[in-house]
């Protein structure tokens, strides 16, 4: 009871701070704009073409824009944040956005006459990069933009970011890395609105990722057991789980240690995937239809994200719950380590392998029977 009360008071404090952040944003922006930015007003124009003939294109043209920070936030020439194309920082947006609270000036990069912006919240996270940043290229290509000949502004810091962009034809020579304190002034900037609905469904994004990034589908029969690094949602009894699954033909995979191409190869050649909830499961888009997936979810964080992606990719999906391990005062949902029931997972796999029916209940709802 006490823990619930403290959680409630914490949430009240956090969301109440939003108004304070907004006030700081107003003051800091007013303090900064007169000294660092011109006064010419910006124009925003949505392209007339549609994704499917009925939905307006999410690609927009912005005149006299500034691109600020590593997140690629866009302001007009007078310093006003354009909320429609700015990555959100959690629940903060508008004047409360952290990008509007910098009291010191920006380091101005070389100005560009015309550029394309690829940005999204949490771009260093593999899932967000795959599903929120890269699909923007799909919209730009449909609008007639060739990234091979355009200057591309993009947050690049992780190897998988550079490797995936190279596959999509974005060369290092034609790209500029967004930095935490950098500001790009662009006369004509092309960028996109958020990727997922209403502009396009996740199934179409999955198909585009598979077609543009995937390699030849392997005929192998790998059985993958993904291991997370120590910390958030890692499995405390992973050794016991590995000792139980290795005799069944599973091999341990640490996605962070593999290159982008290697991750695609491993997942495209897999017939089984067992993994705790995490960004590495974004690679499910490269699995062959019918691949069997067992996702380990925390009892305090029952996400349906990868269940939906599995359905979009015609994968055979099951979820099992694990017990969160940690202090009761750790309030962030899904942040604790997990203790799994190895016997439950082994039993599920053995029954599933024998093509017998099995139900795994998650939060009181039974998951669909395997085919």
Number of C-alpha atoms within 10 A of each C-alpha: 6 8 12 12 9 13 16 11 11 13 12 11 11 11 12 11 14 17 14 12 19 20 15 20 22 16 15 17 22 16 15 19 16 12 9 16 15 13 13 12 13 18 14 15 11 15 13 12 16 16 15 10 8 8 13 15 22 24 24 19 17 21 19 23 26 28 23 25 19 24 24 28 24 28 23 23 23 21 22 19 23 17 16 13 20 25 23 20 14 9 10 17 21 19 24 22 23 16 26 26 19 16 14 12 15 16 15 14 15 10 13 13 11 16 24 23 25 24 27 28 20 19 25 17 15 20 17 16 23 22 19 20 23 23 22 24 20 16 22 22 12 14 18 9 15 15 19 14 12 15 22 24 22 24 27 19 14 12 13 21 21 17 15 19 18 12 14 14 13 20 18 13 9 15 21 17 15 25 19 15 16 18 23 24 24 21 17 17 25 22 22 25 19 22 21 16 8 10 17 18 12 17 17 14 23 22 16 16 19 19 13 12 17 19 13 11 15 15 11 13 14 18 25 24 23 22 20 21 12 10 12 13 23 22 26 16 14 18 11 13 19 18 12 16 21 14 9 13 13 19 15 14 19 14 19 15 9 14 14 19 15 12 19 22 20 21 25 27 21 23 20 21 23 24 21 25 24 19 16 19 23 19 23 23 29 26 28 19 17 16 22 24 25 21 20 23 25 25 17 16 16 17 14 12 11 20 19 15 20 26 13 18 23 16 22 19 22 24 26 21 24 21 16 24 16 11 8 10 11 12 15 10 12 19 18 23 20 26 20 23 15 18 11 12 19 15 11 20 19 12 12 15 10 9 11 12 12 16 14 17 14 15 10 7 9 13 16 14 13 16 9
